[in-house]
Structure formats: C-alpha cells, structure tokens
C-alpha cells in the first residue's frame, strides 16, 4: 500500500489523503424513503416461503432459489422454527 501511495502521490510528501480508507456501508439503507434491512427482509422472505409451502422445507427452499441445506442454515441463524403455530 505504501509503494502504491508513493507512486500515486502528487506532492513531495505522503499525506493522509494518499492513504484512502474504504467507507463502511451502513447495515440499513434508505431507498425511496423506506428503511431496508437485509436481515429483516431475509427473515420475512423465509417465513413467507415456509407459509406458502405449508412448512415444507424443500418446497420453501425451491421458492427461494436455494438448497434445503442453505434454508436450514438460515433458519438456524435467524432462529426460525418450523411450526405452524408460530404465525
């Protein structure tokens, strides 16, 4: 990184501007004045797919375009139980 800064440096000395820092992207983005959170959206999609498939994990995974194993991992990650009474 220092070598790159030396090559691209326009002045005789290196400064903080020669070492750009990547900005962290926020977890929540604003699109069309709506707050969008990836975690909330993913949980809602998983729950909707499970409801639409009558809680059949294979069918829900097909609706989401992922494997059943990936669905199960996401369900564990977000603590989503396969229970019709959960609604």
VEXNUNU-524339 format. One line per 2 residues: number of its first residue (from 1); their letters; for each residue x negated, y, z of C-alpha. Coordinates in steps of 0.001 Angstrom, whole numbers. Layout:
# residues N
NUM> a> X/Y/Z  ... $
END
This chain:
# residues 87
1> xx> 0/0/0  -2879/2368/764 $
3> xx> -4501/1715/-2610  -1226/2479/-4357 $
5> xx> -859/5694/-2356  -4407/6737/-3328 $
7> xx> -3692/6135/-6999  -363/7974/-6957 $
9> xx> -1471/10797/-4649  -1304/14203/-6350 $
11> xx> -3438/16115/-3850  -6896/15667/-2317 $
13> xx> -5493/14119/877  -2924/11482/1669 $
15> xx> 176/12675/3485  3316/11132/4884 $
17> xx> 5067/11798/1553  2631/9383/-109 $
19> xx> 4000/6526/2018  7704/6355/1296 $
21> xx> 9797/4381/3736  12805/2457/2481 $
23> xx> 16037/3744/3942  18106/1221/5851 $
25> xx> 21520/679/4326  24369/1014/6806 $
27> xx> 26434/-2045/7688  29587/-140/6904 $
29> xx> 30047/1675/3602  32676/4193/2617 $
31> xx> 34358/3520/-724  37422/5522/-1770 $
33> xx> 37772/6809/1811  38110/3243/3136 $
35> xx> 35764/1683/5632  34451/-1591/4279 $
37> xx> 32600/-4042/6478  31225/-7198/4873 $
39> xx> 31751/-9352/7962  35379/-8319/8376 $
41> xx> 36062/-8815/4668  34436/-12244/4613 $
43> xx> 36354/-13424/7688  39632/-12198/6181 $
45> xx> 38908/-13964/2867  38069/-17229/4625 $
47> xx> 41211/-17075/6761  43368/-16268/3712 $
49> xx> 41862/-19139/1691  42459/-21546/4572 $
51> xx> 46077/-20415/4910  46662/-20650/1143 $
53> xx> 45245/-24163/1086  47220/-25281/4150 $
55> xx> 43930/-25517/6042  42357/-27965/3598 $
57> xx> 38670/-27027/3761  37766/-28456/350 $
59> xx> 40596/-26572/-1357  39747/-23358/530 $
61> xx> 36093/-23677/-499  37171/-24118/-4132 $
63> xx> 39281/-20948/-3909  36286/-19043/-2536 $
65> xx> 33908/-20484/-5121  31598/-22039/-2534 $
67> xx> 30853/-25570/-1375  32699/-27137/1535 $
69> xx> 29434/-27228/3498  28939/-23478/2921 $
71> xx> 32506/-22846/4095  31928/-24876/7248 $
73> xx> 28691/-22947/7975  30529/-19635/7552 $
75> xx> 33372/-20842/9762  30881/-21728/12499 $
77> xx> 29060/-18405/12018  32286/-16411/12436 $
79> xx> 33847/-18821/14980  36831/-19646/12760 $
81> xx> 38687/-22767/13828  40817/-24912/11527 $
83> xx> 44035/-24521/13442  47438/-23629/12037 $
85> xx> 48407/-22057/15377  45570/-19534/15036 $
87> x> 47610/-17230/12788 $
END
